[in-house]
Amino acid sequence: MNLDYKLIGLRIKNYRNQQNITQNQLSEMLDVSNVYISKIERGTTKINLEMLYKISIILNIPISFLLTGIDEESNNYLDSEIAELISKCGIKKKKLIYELIKAVVKS
């Protein structure tokens, strides 16, 4: 698995901005330089797991989301992926899938 450090950095930046935390504030919380935070957010340096974990705690986001962009705790987790797969099926398979989902939801 290749990690896309630019995407990881972009996710960090977006969540940091949503919470109105500056790079300088985040760097102070982590006891690192704001230059280092800038490099992480631009994806020009590789972030280690310990730092990624600390950032996920500060920004209150799952570390898995920072790595993959997928929030497994979200109510709509996999909705679009399931919809895409179903859209490729014929009517008979769609009916079967519907019956399977209905049975799973009832149990």
C-alpha positions, -999 to +999 in steps of 0.1 A: +000+000+000+014+033-010+005+063+012-004+095-006+012+121+017-003+150-002-038+137+004-030+130+041-017+166+044-047+180+027-071+162+050-051+175+080-052+210+066-089+209+059-098+196+094-075+221+110-091+249+091-126+237+099-117+239+136-102+274+132-068+262+144-038+278+128-006+260+118+012+279+145-014+267+172-012+231+160+026+232+160+026+245+196+002+217+207+025+192+191+057+209+202+071+210+166+078+239+143+051+254+121+074+248+091+071+211+099+033+213+100+034+232+066+055+204+051+031+178+064+001+196+050+018+200+016+029+164+016+066+172+012+076+153+043+065+119+055+046+119+087+053+092+112+025+072+129+031+088+163+026+123+149-004+112+128-020+098+159-013+130+179-029+151+151-059+128+149-064+132+187-061+170+185-084+174+155-107+147+168-108+127+136-101+089+131-066+082+121-081+058+095-098+088+078-065+107+077-048+077+060-076+066+036-102+094+034-129+069+046-147+074+078-158+040+090-178+055+118-200+076+095-236+067+090-231+067+052-200+046+052-198+026+020-231+040+007-217+053-026-195+022-031-226+000-026-247+021-049-220+020-076-218-018-075-256-021-076-259+002-105-238-022-125-262-051-119-291-062-139-327-062-126-325-098-114-294-092-094-308-060-080-339-079-067-317-105-051-295-078-035-326-061-022-340-093-007-306-099+010-304-064+024-340-067+036-332-099+054-301-086+070-318-054+082-346-074+098-323-096+118 
